[in-house]
Amino acid sequence: MGGLAMALDSRIPSGPLAEKWDKHKFDMKLVNPANKRRYSVIVVGSGLAGASAAASLAEMGYQVKCFCVQDSPRRAHSIAAQGGINAAKNYANDGDSVQRLFYDTIKGGDFRSREANVYRLAQVSVDIIDQCAAQGVPFAREYGGLLANRSFGGALVSRTFYARGQTGQQLLLGAYQALSRQIGLGKVKMLPRTEMLDLVVVNGNARGIVARDLVTGKIESHSASAVVLATGGYSNVFFLSTNAKGCNTTAIWRAHKKGAFFANPCYTQIHPTCIPQAGEHQSKLTLMSESLRNDGRVWVPKNAGDKRSPDQIPESDRDYYLERLYPTYGNLAPRDISSRAAKRVCDEGRGVGPGGRGVYLDLADAMKRLGEKTVRERYGNLFDMYERIAGENPYKVPMRIYPAPHYTMGGLWVDYNLMSNLPGLFVVGEANFSDHGANRLGASALMQGLADGYFILPNTIGQYFASMKRDPVTAEHPEFKKAEQDLKSQIDQVLAARGKKTVLAFHRELGKVIWDYCGMARTETSLRKALAIIPALRDEFKKNVDVTGSAGDFNQALEQAGRVADYLEFAELLCQDALHRNESCGGHFREEFQTEEGEARRDDANYSYVAAWEYAGAGKPETLHKEPLTFENVHLQQRSYK
Amino acid sequence: MNLTLRVWRQKNAQEAGKLVSYVASDVSPDMSFLEMLDVVNEHLIQKGEEPIAFDSDCREGICGMCSLVINGVPHGAQVQKGTATCQLHMRKFKDGDVITIEPWRARAFPVIKDLVCNRSAFDRIIQAGGFVSINTGGAPDANAIPIAKRDADRAMDAAACIGCGACVAACKNASAMLFVAAKVSHLSQLPQGQVEAKDRVRQMVARMDEEGFGSCSNQSECQAVCPKEIPVDFIAQMNREYLKSSV
């Protein structure tokens, strides 16, 4: 076990919190500009973190190959982020600062993230806005020409920058355009419709990937000096989530099976404002931006079983429960707290809409106060989207919302340099576990993705190159050939099964188990149930999955089969982690551990650590490594938004 | 409801394709169009057939991946304007309807399989100049350059393009003018994009022509099907930018 303490060294620089990043940048070794072209980097994923990393690394002179599963890097799911991006600019003159963004994020994450990482995130947040504005991102502006801000959950200042309801789209297009420029210059080789299916480790270092060309089915190896995973989160383990259909855990899960530790998988975020499920056929859930909570009021009928239409329910019979329970933050209470409050009122029989799983998000007061025109200007596209999906006009009837899986704070373990425990394997964006602790605040995902890709990784990766021995490894290395062979036989097995159940049916079944037993609220009993079902479902998948078509062809069912097979393995670790963490914190709510008011009760004495899991082989329990979290600059307390 | 689908099936880019009929039964009006196809595909797999290949990802109208021509119109815009295919719901159709589903058809967008086509020509147009040439780091404070709200808003109107290619699919000349105009206008509307405005428009237009897109038909079919309802005014703006670039 001697080497393990080494392996989990978070490499947080010494010195005062506010000086760590600058000090670290100075202390790191540099790569001679003329030598940068001798190093090659594989970037998997082209969302905010991947595209910004690929573009920035290429600008610096590294040779970059970037992979994505979509037909274009512009389609990564970052594009769907609606509300905004946080930055400690204090343009609103309302008392914001790097320190406050740091504190809000640490507190929002329920004191389960690293101080040093979060502080750095708050520091570079200001550079992100400058960078994006210079790229031509059309942020919202005030009439005087300066940037506009709004508030988001978990904050009492206005620090969220936005581009209508399409902030993620505009930031991603900024990064995509920077990436496109490098592709055009021949500095990045882009491989769209290509899926990473394995990580290749040579002599303990990550040295490349094996990928499948999704059009021809060809399996190919790609070697490099380092590999960067920017492949997003694992919310689709729930089947129904707000993630795109293609979002998957395959890249990080397969890297995990090659030795990378998986940290805090049980920290999953359930977003409070999604359009409720309409039926069994549903393929995904759609988010209504949290920005609506700036002007919207959330309520349910006071009395259980009140079936009157909302306009027939007088004020006196309504319960604006977020305003009642959390008067300070009100409708802007953080996501985990708002989601659980919605679940509670629905469990009490006060939910609205089909099946009673919904609460009202009502903008009637805002329309009276601001006029319909202003509301239309702020939220028009969201209202239109709601009307198309729900078939109701939100200008007339309050919207119905319900929580849905949205983001995953857990991910591959990384040190301060964003490098996993496998040297040469870097992980950025949602794919890593680094900055959000047990709960992410709204408008912080875009911030973290771009911080990692534009400003952190390009600095830290050089240190790795400068200290590694140059040791050329080509894709002809036996480790690559072995990985290719293993993959081909896995694919052949899936196609040979010809069972009776489709991949989609398995995914739906798994999703229901995880949502019911490891969703918004978890208990030891529910988790043990899930842990009994998952292995059986996985065995059934092997024998009974039905995938048609061939391996050497464009075959979407086969792509999905690989991803669902990985979810069937990953789900077990998710539940294992949730079971081991005998406390409630952020997005991880264990019913056994709550205060009298039903809020999360942390156990700082025993669980103030990052749980990093090491793969131990098929069917074997994973090994837990703990990275203790120390807080020197904030005082741990029970989160209160009252 | 019960529907008859006539779906374009094509094994790959080399082989010829044809329309094949399928029955979609017990379709719920609350399903999205793509969820209806998911159900059809489940049945096809269970019958041992290959499912219908179609592109989709976010299924909330923003990634631009889904790309179906429904009864002759991209994204089914004759049924519901201003949305991508993924946000079209079956409540817009009637029991007994016959629905023809085809891929985008344009020389610059060759079919890969069934309803999936290759739109990388769009990426190459952006690579030719659809950006502001700045590296990471060293940008001035974001408030250093004020931008009039109307300019920022107009830039955003153009930048809303999701790059789906419906504009090309709707045009009888398979012109990419609306797509290119949206990016040219977005960037030329802002001070940050002014520096390279002349080179940008020339390079992007040249690449558009090289990729085999046709000329503008001036019939505004592109605007009619655009899921983001990007107006053809931007084509006029691009033409102005193009003219300006030669003086």
Interface residues (C-beta under 8 A of the other chain):
Chain A: S52 A55 S56 E59 Q70 D71 S72 P73 R74 R75 A76 H77 I79 A80 K89 Y91 D127 I129 D130 Q131 C132 A133 A134 Q135 G136 P138 F139 A140 R141 E142 Y143 G144 G145 L146 L147 A163 R164 Q166 Q169 Q170 L173 Y176 Q177 A178 S180 R181 I183 G184 M190 P192 V215 T242 A244 K245 G246 A278 G279 H281 Q282 S283 K284 T286 L287 D384 M385 R388 I389 G391 Y454 F455 P458 K500 T502 L504 A505 D546 V547 T548 G549 D553 F554 N555 Q556 A557
Chain B: N12 S28 D30 M31 S32 L34 E35 D38 V39 N41 E42 L44 I45 Q46 G48 E49 E50 P51 A53 D55 S56 D57 C58 R59 E60 G61 I62 C63 G64 M65 Q80 G82 T83 Q87 L88 H89 R91 I112 K113 V116 N118 R119 S120 F122 D123 I126 Q127 A128 G129 G130 F131 V132 S133 I134 N135 T136 G137 A139 P140 D141 A142 N143 I145 P146 I147 A148 K149 A152 D153 A155 M156 A159 A160 I162 G163 H186 L187 L190 Q192 G193
